[in-house]
Amino acid sequence: MNAYILIGGESRRMGRSKTELFFDRVAAAAAEVFEDVIAVQRHGGPAAPLATIYESPHDDQAPVFGVACALAHASDRCFIIAVDYPLITTAILHFLRDRFERSNALLLAPVWSEKTQMLCAGYDPALLPRLQQRIAAKRYDLRGVAAADEAEILSEDDLRAQFAGEPLMNVNTIEEWESIYESTNLHT
């Protein structure tokens, strides 16, 4: 199973490139778990320090474009993770991968901070036509792309019972980053 790291965001709320801040951490954790780790960049954006594929040109900004690009590239089930999970661990990635491999679901996503983490999830390429339809209709949200009986959503309580810290914390602001930096001694 391959992992795709979405790096095409604009980092407006962060004020600094999340790729520069977080990519190495996310890629290192993913490299321990997946056969290949591939970056997914918006059209015209800078390449990552590893294999990089590019979204088709488009005017709008939304992660659905990167997810669709990854699924078009994938030959089989894959794991898609946004670059803004700097505390991701190999332990939780192993768990998510193993769970997705044993599942018949087209989508496997964890809940964290009371939100389904659609950008740290397992996807089956069978979802690509649906994503393409949603993009054509300018429906860019990822929730609901798989019907309830096609998705496996993992309980936050169950995950927190198994994994310490905040391995699925999605970091979007400089305040969140500074809080993490201070509490964990991460280095920029």
N, C-alpha and C positions, 0 to 999 in steps of 0.2 A: 504494500500500500504506500502510495506517495502522499506527501504533505505539500500543500500550496500555501505560501504566506502572502497575504494581500498587503502590498506596500504602496498602493496608488492614492492614498488619501492626501488631503491638503494640509492636515494638522492645524487648521485655523484656530481651534480652541486651545491647542497646546502652545502655539506661538513658536514652535521649533519642530523640526522634522522628527516624527516618531520613528521613522526608519533609522535615522542616525542614532537616536537614543536607544531603541529597543531591538533592532533587527538581529544583532549578533546573539543576544540572549535567546530570542525565540528560535532562531535557526539552529543554535547549538542544542537546545532541548529537543527540537524536532529531529535533528540528525541522529540522535541516539535511538529513535523509535521507528522511523520510517525509512524505506529503501532510498527514496530520492526526496530532496527538499527543493522546491522550485518557487521562485518569487513570481508574483503576478503584479505587473506594473501597468499604470494607465498608459495610453498611447502617447509616445513622446517623452515619457518620464525617464529618469536615469536608471540604468541597470543596477541590480544588486550584486554583491560580491559572489554570487553563485548563479546557476542557470536562471534566466529570467525570460518569462513570456509576457506578451503585451496584449492588452485589451484592444479591440477594434476601436477606431475613432468614434467618439460620441461627445455630445455637448453637456450632458448632465453628469453630476458627480454622485455616485452611490455605489456601495459595496456589491450590489447585485451584478454589476458589470464584471468585477473581478471573479466572483463566484462562477458566473457563466463562462468566462474565459478558462478558468481552471477545469470545469467540467467538460468543456469542448476538447481540452488537451488530454484529459485523463482517459485511460483505456479501461479503467475499472474503478471501483469505489475508492474514494480518496478522503483525506482529511483537509479541511480548509480552516486556516487560522489567520486572523488579522494580526498585524504587527504590534498592536497595542495591548498585548498580554505579556508584559515584561516579567511577571512572576511565574509564568507557566513552568511546570516541572516535567521532567521525563516520567516521573511516577504517574502523574495524572494523565499524561499523553498515552502512556502504555495502557492504563486502565481504559481510556476512551477508545483507543484503537481496538483493544481486545474485545470490548463490549460491542463495538460496531461490527467486527468480523463475525461475531456469534449471532448477530441480529439479522432478522429478515427485513428490517425497516429500510426505507429509502433514505432516511435522515435520522441521525442520532445527535441530539444536542443536550448539553447540560444546562441546568438552571443555576445561576449564581447572582447574588445581590438581587434576588427576586425577579430576575429577567432571564428569559431563554437566550442563551449565548449562541446565536445563529452564525457568528463569525469565529467560532471555536467548535466546529462540528464535523461529523462525518456525513458525506454526501455521496449518493449514487448518481452516476451520469444519466440515469433514466429521468432525472429531474430537469435536465437541460431544456427539453422542449417547453416545459412549463415556465421556466425562467425566461426563455426567449419570448413567449407569449406575454408574460408580465412586462418585460422591457418594452415590447411593441406597444403595449397599452399604457406605458409610463407609470406602471405600478411597481415601484422599486423596493417595497418592503419584502423581506425574506420570510417573515412569519406567515404561515399558511400555505407555503409552497408545496408542502406535503400534507395530505389529508391526515386526520388524527390517527387513523388505523395504519398509516404508512410511516409514521414518525415514532421514534422512541425518545421521550424526553426524560432526562435523568433528574431526580429530585435533589434539590440543594441540600436538604437535611442529610440525605444519604451520603452525598459527596463530602460535606463538611465533617461527617463522622469518620471518614476515611483519610482525608487530606487536610493537614494543618496549614495555617497561614491563609493567603489569598491567591492561590495559583490560577484562578480564573477571573481575577480582577482586570477589568477592561479600563485602561488608563487613557483619559481624554483631555485632561487639563494639567497645567503646570502645578496647580495646587495638589492634585492627586499624586503627581510624580514626586513632588517635594516631600509629601507625607510618606511615601514609600521609601524614598531615599533616606530620610531621617530614621525611619523605623527599621530598616534592613541593612543599612550601610552599603547600598548598591553604589557603584561608581559610574559616572557618565562617560 
